[in-house]
Amino acid sequence: MKKDLHPVMREVIFQDTVSGARYLILSAIKTEAKVTVDGSEYPLIKVDVSAASHPFYTGNQRILDTAGRVEKFGNKYGNKAGASLSNLLKKK
């Protein structure tokens, strides 16, 4: 068997940037960031979404600013397209 063929598995902390939840998981991912938890130092990976902050698992839905998106589209592709989209959204 070849030497150094497989990556090194180690305990890594994955931290949710939204909720602050931390998970200790075995992973081969590489990072320079470190964090100390319960007196032990672990590599740290920051993630945007985890089960602690994902709307499917938490039941909290985010409200999107559709009016702002329509105006942005209208500015980009012309007021005629933006006006017709805003009329469609108002009908709903």
Buried (B, 14 or more C-beta within 10 A) or exposed (E): EEEEEEEEEEEBBBBBEEBEBBBEEEBEEEEEEEBEEEEEEBBBBEBEBBEBBBEEEEEEEEEEEEEEEBBEBBEEEEEEEBEEBBEEEEEE
